Amino acid sequence: MIYYSLDFIKSQLNGYLKNLDRWGKTMVILSGLSEKNSESSSQHDGIRLSLLNICQESTMKNQKPFRRSGIEFERSSPALSFNLDFLISANCSKYEESLKLLSDAINFFQSHNYFDHSRSPDLSDQIQKLSLSILDNDFSELSHFWSSHGATYLPSIAYRMRIVSFDGSDIKERIPAVSSHDIND
């Protein structure tokens, strides 16, 4: 689910940037910031999309383990829902180009901050919807993040992707529904 969500965002952003006059090639890759020796990330002139954090969505924690299926109930593990924090960082040979590229990415996310199957038919069937918002970091958090990864600061912005769900679809037990309400005395 995590990969499919981030890969979908990468593909959408790549499609948007390719349609702009100034970016004609694939501009977005999935890459960890500390992948210094990876040829795909260190030589890449464009945007790196990097996973920062995974946190459980607290409003979705108390789901029932039972769901109705025809005339029975099925017990399974409740779905787990997560928020993914990711970073969009622009890395171009010219600093000015990095700023332009980052601005175009922000424009994309400003107008494309919600994805579902009606708006995005190519969204994986395993994902119901994705909602994006800017993740507000102060300067000390940002500085700590970049230094802890041993990476050189790049123009960047962080986003939170809500809600990526892992469906506990493995059925553990089938329980017949009550078919009669007669009470024998």
C-alpha positions in Angstrom: 0.0 0.0 0.0 2.8 2.4 0.9 4.6 1.9 -2.3 1.5 2.1 -4.5 0.4 5.3 -2.8 3.7 7.0 -3.3 4.2 5.6 -6.8 0.8 6.9 -7.7 1.7 10.4 -6.5 5.0 10.2 -8.4 3.2 9.3 -11.6 0.6 12.0 -11.3 3.2 14.7 -10.6 5.4 13.4 -13.5 2.4 13.6 -15.8 1.7 17.2 -14.7 5.3 18.3 -15.1 5.7 16.7 -18.5 2.7 18.8 -19.7 4.4 22.0 -18.8 6.6 23.6 -21.5 9.8 23.7 -19.4 9.9 20.1 -18.2 9.9 17.5 -20.9 11.4 14.4 -19.3 10.7 12.3 -16.2 11.3 14.7 -13.4 10.2 12.7 -10.3 11.8 9.6 -8.7 11.1 7.8 -5.5 14.3 8.0 -3.5 15.6 8.1 0.1 17.6 11.2 0.9 20.6 9.2 2.1 20.9 7.2 -1.2 24.1 9.1 -2.1 25.7 6.3 -4.0 22.6 5.4 -6.0 23.1 6.5 -9.5 19.3 7.1 -10.0 19.2 9.5 -7.1 22.6 11.2 -7.0 22.6 12.0 -10.8 18.9 12.9 -11.0 18.2 16.4 -12.0 14.6 16.8 -10.8 12.4 16.0 -7.8 13.0 13.3 -5.2 9.9 12.0 -3.4 11.0 10.6 -0.1 9.0 8.9 2.7 9.5 10.7 6.0 7.2 9.0 8.4 4.3 6.6 8.8 1.8 7.2 11.6 -1.5 5.5 12.4 -4.6 7.5 11.8 -6.0 7.9 15.4 -9.6 8.6 14.3 -9.8 5.2 12.6 -8.5 3.0 15.5 -11.8 1.8 17.0 -13.3 -0.2 14.2 -15.4 -3.3 14.7 -13.9 -6.7 13.8 -17.2 -8.0 12.4 -18.8 -7.3 9.0 -21.9 -8.7 7.5 -21.6 -11.0 4.5 -25.0 -12.2 3.2 -26.7 -14.1 6.0 -23.5 -14.4 8.2 -21.1 -12.2 9.9 -17.3 -12.5 9.3 -14.7 -11.7 12.0 -11.4 -10.4 10.7 -8.8 -8.0 11.9 -10.0 -4.4 11.6 -8.4 -2.3 8.9 -5.4 -0.3 9.8 -5.3 3.3 8.5 -2.1 5.3 8.2 -0.9 8.8 7.2 2.2 9.0 5.2 4.5 12.0 5.5 6.6 12.6 2.5 9.1 15.1 1.2 9.3 16.7 -2.2 12.8 18.0 -2.8 14.1 19.7 -5.9 17.6 18.9 -7.0 18.7 20.7 -10.2 22.2 21.7 -11.3 21.1 25.4 -11.2 19.5 26.5 -7.9 17.0 28.7 -9.8 15.7 25.7 -11.7 15.3 23.9 -8.4 13.1 26.7 -7.1 11.0 26.8 -10.3 10.6 23.0 -10.2 9.5 23.1 -6.6 7.1 25.9 -7.3 5.5 23.8 -10.1 5.2 20.8 -7.7 3.5 23.0 -5.1 1.1 24.3 -7.8 0.3 20.7 -8.7 -0.5 19.7 -5.1 -2.5 22.9 -4.6 -4.9 21.9 -7.3 -4.6 18.1 -7.0 -4.9 17.5 -3.2 -7.6 14.7 -3.3 -7.6 11.5 -5.3 -10.3 8.9 -5.6 -11.4 6.4 -8.3 -14.0 8.8 -9.8 -11.3 11.5 -10.3 -8.3 9.2 -10.9 -9.3 5.9 -12.6 -5.6 4.7 -12.5 -5.6 4.8 -8.7 -4.9 1.2 -7.4 -8.0 -0.8 -6.5 -6.4 -1.4 -3.1 -6.6 2.4 -2.3 -9.9 4.1 -1.7 -8.8 7.7 -1.6 -5.8 9.9 -0.9 -6.0 13.3 0.6 -2.9 15.6 0.7 -2.1 18.6 2.9 1.1 20.6 3.6 3.0 19.4 6.7 4.1 22.4 8.6 7.6 22.1 9.9 9.6 24.8 11.7 13.2 25.5 10.8 14.7 23.4 13.7 12.7 20.3 12.6 13.8 20.8 9.0 17.4 21.3 10.0 17.3 18.2 12.2 15.7 16.2 9.4 18.3 17.0 6.8 21.3 16.7 9.1 20.1 13.3 10.5 20.1 11.9 7.0 23.5 13.3 6.3 22.1 15.0 3.2 22.8 18.5 1.9 19.7 20.7 2.1 17.6 21.0 -1.0 14.6 23.3 -1.6 11.8 21.2 -0.3 8.3 20.9 1.1 6.7 18.2 3.2 3.2 16.8 2.7 0.9 14.5 4.7 -1.0 11.9 2.7 -4.2 10.7 4.5 -5.5 7.8 4.7 -3.7 4.7 3.4 -5.6 1.7 4.7 -4.5 -1.9 5.1 -7.6 -4.0 5.0 -7.6 -6.9 7.4 -9.5 -9.0 4.9 -8.3 -12.4 6.1 -11.5 -13.9 7.6 -10.8 -15.5 11.0 -14.3 -16.8 11.7 -17.8 -17.0 10.1 -20.7 -16.5 12.5 -24.3 -17.3 11.4 -26.7 -14.4 11.8 -29.7 -14.9 14.1 -32.5 -16.3 11.8 -35.3 -16.3 14.3 -36.4 -14.2 17.2 -38.6 -16.8 18.8 -37.9 -17.3 22.5 -38.9 -20.6 24.1 -40.1 -20.4 27.7 
